[in-house]
Structure formats: structure tokens, C-alpha cells
Amino acid sequence: MIYSKLPHTEIEVSKICLGTMTWGNQNTQSEGHEQINYAVDKGVNFFDTAELYPIPAHEDRYADTEKIIGSWFKKNGNRENIVLASKMAGKAEMSKFIRTTGFNRESIIEAVEGSLERLQTDYIDLYQLHWPDRSTNYFGQRGYTHDISDYWEDNIHQVLETLRDLIREGKIRHVGISNETPWGTMRFLEESKVHGALPRTITIQNPYSLLNRLFEVGMAEISVREQVGLLAYSPLGFGVLSGKYLGDCMPEGSRLNLFPQYSRYNGTTAVEATRKYYELAQANGLTLAQMSLAFVNSRPFVTSTIIGATTMRQLEENIGSIDVELSEELFKEIESIHNLMPNPAP
């Protein structure tokens, strides 16, 4: 395994992060435990979860993923060797059964304490805001359209004050953001720079894959110059970049078969781009998943790549991608496809 440090800390995390959003829905507790055991054995020490998980979010399964992780800690201990990240749900239709108040002080405290209880731990290493409180472009929305009727009062200072207090209490160690824009990222950084006692945002969890490299447009420079590490999610685009859906295939039990509403990565252009990447991988003796993950792992702004799997075979291949190195010629061929069909799945 390869390790990198969480920016502005001495905490080393595996370049592969174990994503968990299927546990409690597509995966049982025992399967979740099996995945953890295998990942840890392969050197993975970084887990990412959220109070919203499993996905699709549903009131009857609320926070079951955190409970599964907590049951593993209770059974196995080993908490001190794991870097644990979780996320607080924002205000949205899909999370209204959790809360409708957004990121106010009481809600943040309630969310952290609820996660601690379910995770059966005294602290969370990296606590993230799952998506912006304000109306902006995320979750597949390519551009920003200002809605004058959607009033948002800038509460970032108050949010950071609350997170600072939770750090002082020892309940969380560091803070990150997710599904954020360049403006939002700089706004968080500005607030902590001007008010030095407020915690600095050290990571951002945004989508990044061969089908969605929009992070490079405005965020990559911020990531490098400000040292805000990308935790790249959906590096395989909901499994599309495994190639299993090519040829109009829809494997039984697959994510898109079970949840056809998740069409973010399987539009017409994305399918065509996937086919080109698949052919390129095959020509170079790689699986499409290996090439796709190795590409993400190689980016200088990526602190860790969040992989997810519903089967052990998938998990083994995903973690094994850390040993795959792409040649300069292959990088050039990837760029040729990207230039022809850039970012087909925002």
C-alpha cells in the first residue's frame, strides 16, 4: 500500500480509502465486516462513511452503515490504527427525514454525537459537510444558475466555530468539505485564515474519474496551492468504468439495475467514452477498472481514492489498482480520448 498525509497534519492515510455507502442495503453487516478485514489486511487504514448511508437514502435504513462500522470496532478494536471519516447530511429533499435545519450549531452537534454513538468511538478523525447548505451546482449539475428566490445567509463562520468547539472537546480532529465549488472552498479557507482560531479545511470529497474531470477546471489549482487534498469519490462512476454495462448489459444485482435513477454516469456520450477507454485498457493488457483507478491514484492533487465494492472480487481488484502504474504513452492516449469527449458525466 502507498500512504500520503492528510494535508496540514501528520496523519498518514492509505492512498486507497474504503468507501462504505452500500453497507446496510446492497451489503449485509457480515459482508461489510469481511470487506473491512480484507482491506485492513492489504494495508488500507482509511474508512469513509456518512450519516446518510447507505445509498439510496431511506428513513428505514438511516445510518445503518455507521452502525455496521461501529459493530466492527466493538468486535475487533483496532480503532487507533484506523483513520475514520464521516459526513453530516446537508439540507435537501433526500435527507429531510434526518433534519431540515441545515448546518446550524445545534444540528452539527447533534449529527456528530449521533455518529459517535453509532460508530462506537470517542472521536472522528475527519468530519465533513456532505454538500453545501446553499443552492449551487453539485451532484451532476454542470453549471451554476443563480436563484434569486433561494435566500442563503452566509453561515460559514458559525459553522467553523461549532466545528472548532467540537475539536476542542476531542469529538472530531479535523474538518473537510464535500461536493463543493471553487467559491465555497475558498470561502471556507478565507474564514479560517482571517480568524486563525477557526479550523482549516484540509480535504474536499468531490467526484473525479475518467468520465468526470471537472475538478481540474477550477479546483485542482486550489487543491495544490492551498493544500486541500482531494478524496476522489465515484472513481469508477457507479461501476460504469468497470465496463460491465457495455453492450447494453445490465447485470442482475448491479447498482444501475437496482437503482436506475442513478443515471449520472451512463448517458449516451459517457457510454461512448467508456467504450473508448475500455478498448484502450484492453490494448494495454489492463482491465478498465485497473486503468481507471490507476489514473485517479496518479493525480498529484489526490490524497486518497475512495473505492466501493459489493463483492469481494471487486474489492480485490480495486485495492490491487494501487500496484498498477500507467506509462507516459498510455497517459497521452487517455488525454486524447478526454480531449475528444471531455467530462461526459458531470
C-alpha distance (Angstrom), angle and dihedral (degrees) to the residues before:
residue distance angle dihedral
M1 . . .
I2 3.79 . .
Y3 3.80 120.3 .
S4 3.77 134.6 -158.0
K5 3.78 132.1 -176.7
L6 3.75 123.5 -107.1
P7 3.82 101.1 -113.2
H8 3.81 116.4 -92.4
T9 3.82 90.6 11.3
E10 3.80 139.7 82.6
I11 3.82 91.1 -127.9
E12 3.80 112.6 123.4
V13 3.80 116.7 -150.0
S14 3.77 130.0 -175.8
K15 3.80 114.9 -102.5
I16 3.81 85.5 -125.1
C17 3.80 113.9 62.7
L18 3.79 119.6 -162.3
G19 3.80 108.9 -122.8
T20 3.78 116.2 -156.3
M21 3.81 110.4 -174.5
T22 3.82 94.9 121.0
W23 3.79 95.2 56.0
G24 3.77 111.2 108.9
N25 3.79 93.9 25.2
Q26 3.80 115.2 38.2
N27 3.80 91.1 14.4
T28 3.79 130.1 46.7
Q29 3.79 125.6 -135.5
S30 3.81 91.7 -100.5
E31 3.80 90.8 51.0
G32 3.80 90.3 49.0
H33 3.80 89.9 52.0
E34 3.82 90.5 48.4
Q35 3.80 90.3 53.0
I36 3.80 92.1 49.6
N37 3.79 92.4 49.2
Y38 3.79 92.5 50.5
A39 3.81 93.9 44.5
V40 3.80 93.4 49.1
D41 3.80 90.1 48.5
K42 3.82 88.0 55.1
G43 3.79 92.4 52.0
V44 3.80 100.5 -96.2
N45 3.81 108.4 146.5
F46 3.82 100.1 163.7
F47 3.82 122.9 86.0
D48 3.80 125.6 -177.7
T49 3.78 124.5 -162.1
A50 3.82 140.4 145.9
E51 3.77 139.9 -150.0
L52 3.84 86.9 -115.7
Y53 3.81 93.3 61.8
P54 2.95 139.4 143.1
I55 3.79 99.1 58.8
P56 3.00 128.6 -111.2
A57 3.78 85.8 53.2
H58 3.78 114.4 -127.8
E59 3.78 132.3 169.2
D60 3.82 92.6 -127.8
R61 3.82 90.9 57.6
Y62 3.79 98.4 37.4
A63 3.83 111.5 159.6
D64 3.81 93.4 -15.0
T65 3.81 89.1 140.2
E66 3.80 92.3 59.7
K67 3.81 88.6 48.3
I68 3.81 90.8 53.9
I69 3.79 91.4 51.7
G70 3.79 90.2 46.4
S71 3.80 91.4 52.6
W72 3.82 88.9 53.0
F73 3.81 91.0 52.7
K74 3.80 90.3 48.7
K75 3.80 91.2 50.9
N76 3.81 99.7 39.9
G77 3.78 108.1 21.7
N78 3.83 107.6 -156.8
R79 3.80 92.1 130.2
E80 3.81 92.9 138.3
N81 3.81 91.0 60.3
I82 3.80 95.8 51.8
V83 3.79 126.6 80.0
L84 3.79 103.5 -146.3
A85 3.79 124.7 -159.4
S86 3.78 126.9 -175.5
K87 3.79 136.7 168.6
M88 3.79 139.7 -137.4
A89 3.80 116.6 -132.2
G90 3.77 117.0 -118.8
K91 3.76 128.8 -140.0
A92 3.81 110.3 -71.3
E93 3.79 143.3 123.4
M94 3.81 92.3 -99.8
S95 3.81 92.4 55.2
K96 3.79 101.3 38.4
F97 3.82 90.2 111.8
I98 3.82 87.6 63.2
R99 3.81 98.6 47.6
T100 3.79 140.7 -46.2
T101 3.79 98.8 -152.7
G102 3.81 99.5 87.5
F103 3.79 122.4 -149.6
N104 3.79 101.6 -20.6
R105 3.80 120.9 142.3
E106 3.79 97.4 -100.9
S107 3.80 92.7 48.1
I108 3.81 94.2 49.4
I109 3.80 92.0 50.5
E110 3.81 91.0 46.1
A111 3.82 91.5 49.1
V112 3.80 94.6 49.2
E113 3.79 94.1 46.6
G114 3.81 91.3 47.4
S115 3.80 91.4 51.6
L116 3.80 92.2 47.7
E117 3.78 90.8 53.4
R118 3.79 94.3 48.1
L119 3.81 93.6 43.4
Q120 3.81 89.7 48.9
T121 3.79 92.4 -133.6
D122 3.80 137.8 115.8
Y123 3.80 96.0 -132.6
I124 3.81 144.6 21.7
D125 3.80 115.0 -140.1
L126 3.80 96.7 -151.1
Y127 3.79 121.6 20.5
Q128 3.79 116.3 -168.6
L129 3.80 137.7 -170.0
H130 3.81 102.3 -125.8
W131 3.82 96.8 -144.8
P132 3.81 137.0 -15.2
D133 3.77 120.8 -70.4
R134 3.80 90.0 -140.5
S135 3.79 129.1 69.2
T136 3.81 108.9 -92.5
N137 3.80 141.0 125.5
Y138 3.81 116.0 -63.2
F139 3.83 139.1 116.9
G140 3.80 93.7 52.7
Q141 3.80 99.4 -36.2
R142 3.79 103.6 134.2
G143 3.81 102.3 -162.4
Y144 3.78 138.5 27.4
T145 3.79 120.4 -109.8
H146 3.77 115.2 -178.2
D147 3.80 114.5 -129.7
I148 3.78 107.1 -157.2
S149 3.80 91.1 -167.5
D150 3.81 92.8 57.8
Y151 3.80 100.7 81.4
W152 3.79 117.9 -162.3
E153 3.77 124.6 -178.5
D154 3.78 111.6 -148.4
N155 3.81 103.0 -111.7
I156 3.81 99.6 162.6
H157 3.80 93.5 114.3
Q158 3.80 91.0 53.2
V159 3.81 91.7 45.8
L160 3.80 91.4 53.2
E161 3.81 91.5 45.8
T162 3.80 89.8 56.2
L163 3.80 92.6 46.4
R164 3.82 88.9 48.3
D165 3.79 89.9 55.0
L166 3.80 91.3 49.6
I167 3.81 89.4 51.1
R168 3.79 90.0 51.7
E169 3.81 89.2 51.6
G170 3.81 89.7 52.5
K171 3.81 94.5 -119.3
I172 3.79 94.7 117.8
R173 3.81 130.4 17.7
H174 3.81 106.5 -161.2
V175 3.80 139.1 3.6
G176 3.77 134.9 -129.7
I177 3.79 139.6 173.4
S178 3.78 132.4 -133.9
N179 3.80 137.9 -155.6
E180 3.79 88.1 9.9
T181 3.79 132.4 155.0
P182 3.82 127.9 -132.0
W183 3.81 90.3 -101.1
G184 3.79 93.1 50.8
T185 3.79 92.8 46.3
M186 3.79 93.2 51.2
R187 3.79 90.8 44.9
F188 3.82 90.8 57.8
L189 3.79 91.1 45.8
E190 3.81 92.5 47.2
E191 3.78 92.3 53.7
S192 3.79 93.9 52.0
K193 3.81 91.6 45.6
V194 3.78 94.3 51.1
H195 3.80 92.5 42.2
G196 3.78 103.3 40.1
A197 3.80 95.2 -168.5
L198 3.80 91.3 64.1
P199 3.81 117.8 92.8
R200 3.78 118.5 -100.5
T201 3.80 119.3 -124.6
I202 3.81 104.8 -116.0
T203 3.81 102.8 177.5
I204 3.76 141.8 27.0
Q205 3.81 122.6 -156.0
N206 3.80 108.2 -151.9
P207 3.80 134.9 147.3
Y208 3.80 115.8 -87.0
S209 3.79 128.9 166.8
L210 3.78 142.8 121.7
L211 3.82 86.6 -78.8
N212 3.79 95.7 47.7
R213 3.80 119.0 35.8
L214 3.80 95.8 150.5
F215 3.81 88.0 122.9
E216 3.80 86.4 75.5
V217 3.82 93.1 61.1
G218 3.79 101.4 67.4
M219 3.77 107.9 -15.4
A220 3.80 104.7 55.0
E221 3.81 94.2 68.8
I222 3.81 90.6 47.9
S223 3.79 89.5 48.4
V224 3.81 93.7 52.7
R225 3.80 100.4 37.4
E226 3.81 96.1 41.2
Q227 3.81 95.0 34.2
V228 3.78 96.7 -124.0
G229 3.79 104.0 153.0
L230 3.78 120.5 -138.2
L231 3.78 116.3 -127.3
A232 3.78 95.9 -161.7
Y233 3.78 113.9 -144.3
S234 3.81 127.7 -168.1
P235 3.84 92.0 21.5
L236 3.81 86.8 163.7
G237 3.81 95.5 40.5
F238 3.83 97.6 -118.8
G239 3.81 88.5 -43.1
V240 3.81 95.0 -53.6
L241 3.81 89.6 118.2
S242 3.78 90.7 58.9
G243 3.81 86.0 72.8
K244 3.80 92.5 -129.0
Y245 3.82 93.4 124.8
L246 3.81 96.4 51.7
G247 3.79 117.2 117.4
D248 3.80 91.2 33.1
C249 3.80 90.0 -68.7
M250 3.77 117.9 158.6
P251 3.82 107.7 -176.0
E252 3.77 115.1 -147.4
G253 3.79 111.5 -102.1
S254 3.79 93.3 15.6
R255 3.78 119.6 137.3
L256 3.78 96.7 -108.6
N257 3.79 90.8 44.9
L258 3.79 91.7 53.7
F259 3.79 96.4 37.5
P260 3.82 110.3 27.8
Q261 3.81 89.9 169.6
Y262 3.82 88.1 77.8
S263 3.79 94.8 82.7
R264 3.81 96.8 143.2
Y265 3.81 95.0 113.0
N266 3.80 104.4 31.1
G267 3.79 105.8 64.9
T268 3.80 118.9 132.0
T269 3.80 95.7 -93.2
A270 3.81 92.6 43.3
V271 3.80 90.3 53.1
E272 3.80 91.2 50.9
A273 3.80 91.8 48.2
T274 3.80 89.6 48.2
R275 3.80 90.1 53.3
K276 3.82 90.9 53.0
Y277 3.82 92.0 48.5
Y278 3.81 89.7 47.1
E279 3.80 91.7 54.0
L280 3.80 90.5 47.4
A281 3.80 92.3 51.3
Q282 3.81 92.1 48.1
A283 3.80 91.2 50.0
N284 3.80 89.0 55.4
G285 3.80 96.8 47.0
L286 3.80 95.2 -105.6
T287 3.77 135.6 115.9
L288 3.78 114.8 -116.2
A289 3.81 90.3 -115.5
Q290 3.81 91.8 53.2
M291 3.79 92.9 50.0
S292 3.80 93.6 43.8
L293 3.79 94.5 50.7
A294 3.81 94.4 40.9
F295 3.81 88.3 54.8
V296 3.81 92.2 53.6
N297 3.81 92.3 43.4
S298 3.80 89.6 55.0
R299 3.80 98.0 57.1
P300 3.83 113.4 110.3
F301 3.81 93.4 -138.1
V302 3.81 94.5 52.7
T303 3.80 113.6 99.8
S304 3.80 93.6 178.1
T305 3.80 138.3 -7.0
I306 3.79 114.3 -132.0
I307 3.79 109.7 -140.2
G308 3.78 126.3 -174.0
A309 3.78 131.5 -169.6
T310 3.77 139.5 178.9
T311 3.81 95.1 -162.6
M312 3.77 132.6 44.5
R313 3.80 90.9 -123.6
Q314 3.80 89.6 58.7
L315 3.80 91.1 46.4
E316 3.80 92.5 51.3
E317 3.81 92.3 50.9
N318 3.79 93.2 45.3
I319 3.79 95.3 50.4
G320 3.80 90.0 42.0
S321 3.80 89.4 60.9
I322 3.81 88.0 81.7
D323 3.82 87.7 76.4
V324 3.82 94.3 52.8
E325 3.80 117.4 99.3
L326 3.78 120.2 -170.1
S327 3.79 120.6 -142.3
E328 3.78 122.9 -122.3
E329 3.79 89.0 -112.8
L330 3.81 90.7 54.3
F331 3.79 90.7 50.0
K332 3.80 88.5 53.7
E333 3.80 91.5 51.2
I334 3.80 90.5 49.4
E335 3.80 88.6 52.6
S336 3.79 90.7 51.3
I337 3.80 91.0 57.1
H338 3.79 91.4 43.6
N339 3.81 91.7 51.7
L340 3.79 89.6 50.3
M341 3.83 95.2 46.4
P342 3.81 109.0 16.2
N343 3.79 120.5 -170.0
P344 3.81 100.0 -20.4
A345 3.82 92.5 172.1
P346 3.81 112.7 47.1
